[in-house]
């Protein structure tokens, strides 16, 4: 069970003087249960890539399959395959339009034919997931909420669809550090509790290093690096700079300690674990 891209190329404004290939010959498989981080410089093709994962964009050439099904074929099977991928866009609160929080979250599942009893359960679970109290928020209009609360309602609307794959394109954009931590904490909890596949596009290297178990680095419309975050941040710093991507500050700090003679694990991406590792190295003398 996976999402598979085979030789996928997407060209904007094809057959015009402004033609530009946004992604080129992408071959990629995202397996069930993975937490994949996607990073890259502005214009590297990150968002174009992930918009192919649920059929929002159709490849200029190549094929996208979900669980073995070509999602651009006609028929109910292909439509169901696309529906298994939930997409949270940057600034998802701009997608809100219903009169109440409940109706906004219920809109997608109701359109899929979910019965009222199951619909109610999904809305309650989705609000719980994003940390909003059902009794307090269900009947409120989403347009009188704070920016962070609106973001959570929009994400809850995707969670209520009960997707097998969850794609998030910069879900923390514009949030303060506390709001960002809360959103990412909820995403991690969902991944760990259900095993849902997560694909996260983010410019924050520390968040990606901490959460993802696989990292894809995009550069000039191509997959430049693909591997474990620890390995990429520790052993491919020159390539990251070439791709216009910053190395996490923690990785830089740990490398400086190592260069000064401390016997430490410079690949650690968790601050608490790194601090403990440095402490033990200092104690060893």
C-alpha positions as CSV (number, residue, x, y, z in Angstrom):
1,X,0.0,0.0,0.0
2,X,1.6,3.2,-1.1
3,X,1.6,6.4,-3.3
4,X,3.8,5.9,-6.3
5,X,4.9,8.5,-8.8
6,X,6.4,7.2,-12.0
7,X,8.3,9.6,-14.3
8,X,6.1,12.4,-13.3
9,X,6.7,15.8,-15.0
10,X,4.6,18.8,-14.7
11,X,4.9,21.9,-16.9
12,X,3.3,25.2,-16.2
13,X,2.0,27.2,-19.2
14,X,2.9,24.4,-21.7
15,X,3.4,25.4,-25.3
16,X,3.7,29.1,-24.5
17,X,6.8,31.4,-24.3
18,X,6.5,31.1,-20.5
19,X,6.6,27.3,-20.4
20,X,8.4,26.0,-17.3
21,X,8.9,22.5,-16.0
22,X,8.1,22.7,-12.2
23,X,9.0,19.0,-11.5
24,X,10.9,16.7,-13.8
25,X,10.8,12.9,-14.1
26,X,9.9,12.3,-10.5
27,X,10.1,8.6,-9.4
28,X,8.9,8.3,-5.8
29,X,7.2,5.8,-3.6
30,X,5.7,6.8,-0.2
31,X,4.9,3.7,1.8
32,X,2.1,3.3,4.3
33,X,3.0,4.4,7.8
34,X,5.9,6.7,6.8
35,X,6.3,10.3,8.0
36,X,7.9,12.0,5.1
37,X,9.3,15.6,5.3
38,X,9.7,17.6,2.1
39,X,12.0,20.5,2.1
40,X,13.6,22.8,-0.5
41,X,14.2,26.4,-1.5
42,X,11.3,28.5,-2.8
43,X,10.5,27.4,-6.3
44,X,12.1,24.0,-5.9
45,X,8.9,22.1,-6.7
46,X,7.7,21.1,-3.2
47,X,4.1,22.3,-3.5
48,X,3.8,21.1,-7.1
49,X,5.0,17.7,-6.1
50,X,2.5,17.2,-3.2
51,X,-0.4,18.6,-5.2
52,X,0.0,15.5,-7.5
53,X,-0.5,13.1,-4.5
54,X,-4.3,13.5,-4.5
55,X,-4.8,14.4,-8.1
56,X,-5.2,18.2,-7.6
57,X,-2.7,18.5,-10.5
58,X,-2.5,16.1,-13.4
59,X,1.0,15.2,-14.7
60,X,2.0,16.6,-18.0
61,X,3.6,13.1,-18.4
62,X,4.0,10.1,-16.1
63,X,1.6,8.4,-13.8
64,X,0.4,8.7,-10.2
65,X,-0.9,5.6,-8.4
66,X,-2.5,5.2,-5.0
67,X,-2.5,1.6,-3.7
68,X,-1.9,0.4,-7.3
69,X,-4.7,2.5,-8.8
70,X,-4.0,5.1,-11.5
71,X,-5.8,8.1,-10.0
72,X,-6.4,9.8,-13.4
73,X,-8.4,7.0,-14.8
74,X,-12.2,7.4,-15.0
75,X,-14.5,5.6,-12.6
76,X,-15.4,5.3,-8.9
77,X,-12.2,3.3,-8.0
78,X,-10.0,6.1,-9.1
79,X,-12.2,8.7,-7.3
80,X,-12.0,6.7,-4.1
81,X,-8.2,6.4,-4.4
82,X,-8.0,10.2,-4.6
83,X,-10.3,10.6,-1.6
84,X,-7.9,8.5,0.6
85,X,-5.5,11.4,0.5
86,X,-6.4,14.4,2.8
87,X,-4.7,17.7,1.8
88,X,-4.1,20.6,4.1
89,X,-3.0,23.7,2.2
90,X,-1.0,26.6,3.4
91,X,-3.4,29.0,5.2
92,X,-6.2,26.4,5.2
93,X,-8.5,28.7,7.1
94,X,-9.1,30.4,3.8
95,X,-11.1,27.3,2.9
96,X,-13.7,27.9,5.7
97,X,-17.1,28.9,4.4
98,X,-19.9,27.3,6.5
99,X,-22.0,29.1,9.2
100,X,-20.8,26.9,12.1
101,X,-17.7,25.0,13.0
102,X,-19.7,21.8,13.1
103,X,-21.1,22.2,9.6
104,X,-17.7,23.2,8.2
105,X,-16.0,20.1,9.5
106,X,-19.0,17.9,8.5
107,X,-19.2,19.2,5.0
108,X,-16.7,16.8,3.4
109,X,-17.8,13.6,5.0
110,X,-21.5,14.4,4.4
111,X,-20.8,14.9,0.7
112,X,-19.2,11.4,0.7
113,X,-22.5,10.0,2.1
114,X,-21.4,9.4,5.7
115,X,-24.5,8.8,7.9
116,X,-25.4,11.3,10.6
117,X,-24.4,9.1,13.6
118,X,-21.0,8.4,12.1
119,X,-20.7,12.0,11.0
120,X,-21.3,13.2,14.5
121,X,-18.6,10.9,15.8
122,X,-16.1,12.1,13.2
123,X,-16.7,15.8,13.9
124,X,-16.2,15.2,17.7
125,X,-13.1,13.2,17.1
126,X,-11.7,15.7,14.7
127,X,-12.3,18.6,17.1
128,X,-10.6,16.6,19.9
129,X,-7.7,15.9,17.7
130,X,-7.0,19.6,17.1
131,X,-7.6,20.5,20.7
132,X,-10.9,22.3,20.5
133,X,-13.7,21.5,22.9
134,X,-16.8,20.3,21.1
135,X,-19.4,21.9,23.4
136,X,-17.6,25.3,23.3
137,X,-16.8,25.5,19.5
138,X,-19.3,23.3,17.5
139,X,-22.0,25.9,17.2
140,X,-19.7,29.0,16.8
141,X,-19.1,30.7,13.5
142,X,-15.6,30.0,12.3
143,X,-15.2,33.6,11.2
144,X,-15.2,34.8,14.8
145,X,-12.3,32.6,15.9
146,X,-8.7,33.5,16.3
147,X,-6.3,32.7,13.4
148,X,-4.9,29.7,15.2
149,X,-8.4,28.4,16.0
150,X,-9.5,28.8,12.4
151,X,-6.4,26.9,11.3
152,X,-7.4,24.0,13.6
153,X,-10.9,23.9,12.4
154,X,-9.7,23.7,8.8
155,X,-7.4,20.8,9.7
156,X,-10.2,19.1,11.6
157,X,-12.2,19.2,8.4
158,X,-9.6,17.1,6.6
159,X,-9.2,14.8,9.6
160,X,-12.9,14.1,9.6
161,X,-12.6,12.7,6.1
162,X,-10.7,9.8,7.7
163,X,-7.9,9.8,5.1
164,X,-5.3,7.0,4.8
165,X,-2.7,9.5,3.7
166,X,-2.4,13.1,5.1
167,X,-0.5,15.7,3.1
168,X,0.3,19.1,4.8
169,X,1.8,22.0,2.9
170,X,3.3,24.4,5.4
171,X,0.5,23.9,8.0
172,X,2.2,26.1,10.5
173,X,2.6,29.2,8.3
174,X,1.8,32.4,10.1
175,X,1.3,30.8,13.5
176,X,3.2,31.8,16.6
177,X,5.7,29.3,18.1
178,X,3.1,28.0,20.6
179,X,0.5,27.5,17.9
180,X,3.0,25.8,15.7
181,X,4.1,23.4,18.4
182,X,0.5,22.5,19.2
183,X,-0.4,21.8,15.6
184,X,2.8,19.6,15.1
185,X,2.2,17.9,18.4
186,X,-1.3,16.9,17.3
187,X,0.0,15.6,13.9
188,X,2.6,13.5,15.7
189,X,0.0,12.1,18.1
190,X,-2.2,11.2,15.1
191,X,0.6,9.5,13.3
192,X,1.7,7.5,16.3
193,X,-1.8,6.5,17.4
194,X,-3.1,5.5,14.0
195,X,-0.1,4.8,11.8
196,X,-1.5,7.3,9.2
197,X,1.0,8.2,6.4
198,X,2.0,11.8,6.7
199,X,3.7,14.0,4.1
200,X,4.8,17.3,5.5
201,X,6.1,20.3,3.5
202,X,7.9,22.7,5.8
203,X,10.6,25.4,5.7
204,X,11.4,24.7,9.4
205,X,14.3,22.3,9.5
206,X,14.1,21.6,13.2
207,X,10.5,20.5,13.0
208,X,11.2,18.2,10.0
209,X,14.3,16.8,11.7
210,X,12.3,16.1,14.9
211,X,9.2,14.5,13.3
212,X,10.0,12.9,10.0
213,X,11.6,9.4,9.6
214,X,12.3,10.2,5.9
215,X,13.4,13.4,4.3
216,X,13.1,14.4,0.6
217,X,15.1,17.5,-0.5
218,X,13.8,19.1,-3.7
219,X,16.1,21.2,-5.9
220,X,15.2,22.7,-9.3
221,X,12.2,20.4,-9.8
222,X,14.0,17.2,-9.0
223,X,14.5,15.0,-5.9
224,X,18.0,16.0,-4.9
225,X,18.3,13.9,-1.7
226,X,16.2,11.2,-0.2
227,X,17.0,9.5,3.1
228,X,16.8,9.6,6.9
229,X,16.9,13.1,8.3
230,X,19.9,12.3,10.7
231,X,22.0,11.1,7.8
232,X,21.1,13.9,5.4
233,X,21.7,16.7,8.0
234,X,24.9,15.1,9.3
235,X,26.6,14.0,6.1
236,X,25.2,16.1,3.2
237,X,25.5,19.7,4.5
238,X,27.3,20.8,1.3
239,X,24.5,19.4,-0.8
240,X,21.9,21.1,1.4
241,X,23.6,24.5,0.9
242,X,23.7,23.8,-2.8
243,X,19.9,23.3,-2.7
244,X,19.4,26.5,-0.7
245,X,18.4,24.7,2.5
246,X,19.6,25.6,6.0
247,X,21.0,22.9,8.2
248,X,19.2,22.8,11.6
249,X,20.9,25.0,14.2
250,X,21.1,22.0,16.6
251,X,23.1,20.0,14.0
252,X,25.5,22.9,13.5
253,X,26.0,23.3,17.2
254,X,26.6,19.5,17.7
255,X,29.1,19.6,14.8
256,X,31.0,22.4,16.5
257,X,31.2,20.5,19.7
258,X,32.5,17.5,17.8
259,X,35.1,19.5,16.0
260,X,36.4,20.7,19.4
261,X,37.0,17.2,20.5
262,X,33.9,16.1,22.3
263,X,32.9,12.5,21.7
264,X,29.2,13.1,20.9
265,X,26.6,11.9,18.4
266,X,26.3,14.9,16.1
267,X,23.3,13.3,14.2
268,X,20.9,13.8,17.1
269,X,17.9,16.0,16.2
270,X,16.1,16.1,19.6
271,X,17.2,18.9,21.9
272,X,16.8,17.0,25.1
273,X,18.7,13.9,23.8
274,X,21.4,16.2,22.4
275,X,21.8,18.0,25.7
276,X,22.1,14.7,27.6
277,X,24.6,13.4,25.0
278,X,26.8,16.5,25.5
279,X,26.5,16.3,29.3
280,X,27.7,12.7,29.3
281,X,30.6,13.6,27.0
282,X,31.7,16.4,29.2
283,X,31.5,14.1,32.3
284,X,33.7,11.6,30.5
285,X,36.3,14.3,30.4
